[in-house]
């Protein structure tokens, strides 16, 4: 049986609140690169931020917790959707 901590997970998250103009994308990208999380982050026209991220389960959970910790006073809500991992992403990008 494979190690569940090494199984890839992928999520799509929409963050609401004061998440634009506070360094959110750049901080998230730095955290992702440090932890080896693949995916992207992007500002949305309505003031929200979208994130798509993929990594082994334990790393992805740590990454999402780090985001909440860094921006606890800025995040008013989050809509998390779990999707099938693709394994296709390499690195982490900031979409402009």
C-alpha positions as CSV (number, residue, x, y, z in Angstrom):
1,X,0.0,0.0,0.0
2,X,1.5,3.4,-0.9
3,X,2.4,5.9,1.7
4,X,-0.6,8.2,2.0
5,X,1.6,11.2,2.9
6,X,3.4,10.9,-0.5
7,X,0.2,10.7,-2.5
8,X,-0.4,13.8,-4.5
9,X,-3.3,16.1,-3.7
10,X,-4.5,19.1,-5.7
11,X,-6.8,21.9,-4.6
12,X,-8.3,25.0,-6.1
13,X,-9.0,27.7,-3.5
14,X,-10.7,31.1,-3.8
15,X,-9.6,33.5,-1.0
16,X,-11.8,36.4,-0.1
17,X,-11.2,39.4,2.1
18,X,-8.4,42.0,1.9
19,X,-6.2,39.6,-0.2
20,X,-5.0,42.0,-2.9
21,X,-2.5,44.7,-2.3
22,X,-1.0,43.0,0.7
23,X,1.7,40.9,-0.9
24,X,-0.5,37.8,-0.9
25,X,0.6,36.3,-4.3
26,X,4.3,36.9,-3.7
27,X,4.2,35.5,-0.2
28,X,2.2,32.4,-1.4
29,X,4.7,31.9,-4.3
30,X,7.6,32.0,-1.9
31,X,6.0,29.5,0.5
32,X,5.2,27.2,-2.4
33,X,8.7,27.3,-3.8
34,X,10.2,26.7,-0.4
35,X,7.9,23.7,0.2
36,X,8.1,22.3,-3.4
37,X,4.4,22.9,-4.1
38,X,3.5,23.2,-7.8
39,X,0.7,25.4,-9.2
40,X,-0.2,29.0,-9.5
41,X,-1.8,32.0,-7.8
42,X,-3.7,34.9,-9.5
43,X,-5.7,38.0,-8.6
44,X,-9.3,38.0,-9.7
45,X,-11.2,41.0,-11.0
46,X,-13.6,41.0,-8.1
47,X,-10.8,41.4,-5.5
48,X,-10.5,37.8,-4.6
49,X,-7.4,35.6,-5.2
50,X,-7.4,32.2,-6.8
51,X,-4.9,29.5,-6.0
52,X,-4.3,26.1,-7.6
53,X,-1.7,23.9,-5.8
54,X,-0.5,20.3,-6.0
55,X,1.9,18.4,-3.7
56,X,2.1,15.3,-1.5
57,X,-0.7,15.5,1.0
58,X,1.3,16.4,4.1
59,X,3.2,19.2,2.2
60,X,0.0,20.6,0.7
61,X,-1.7,20.6,4.1
62,X,1.3,22.4,5.6
63,X,1.3,24.9,2.7
64,X,-2.4,25.8,3.1
65,X,-2.0,26.2,6.9
66,X,1.0,28.5,6.3
67,X,-1.1,30.7,4.0
68,X,-3.8,31.0,6.7
69,X,-1.2,31.8,9.3
70,X,0.5,34.5,7.3
71,X,-2.8,36.2,6.2
72,X,-5.1,35.4,9.1
73,X,-6.1,39.1,9.5
74,X,-6.7,39.4,5.7
75,X,-8.6,36.3,4.8
76,X,-12.3,36.6,5.4
77,X,-13.2,33.3,3.7
78,X,-12.0,30.5,1.5
79,X,-13.7,28.2,-0.9
80,X,-11.8,25.0,-1.2
81,X,-12.4,22.5,-4.1
82,X,-10.4,19.3,-4.2
83,X,-9.6,18.2,-7.8
84,X,-7.7,15.3,-9.3
85,X,-3.9,15.7,-9.3
86,X,-2.4,16.1,-12.7
87,X,1.3,15.8,-12.0
88,X,1.7,18.2,-14.9
89,X,2.7,21.4,-13.1
90,X,6.4,22.2,-12.7
91,X,7.2,25.0,-10.3
92,X,4.9,27.7,-9.0
93,X,3.8,30.7,-11.0
94,X,2.2,34.1,-10.3
95,X,-0.4,34.9,-12.9
96,X,-0.8,38.6,-13.7
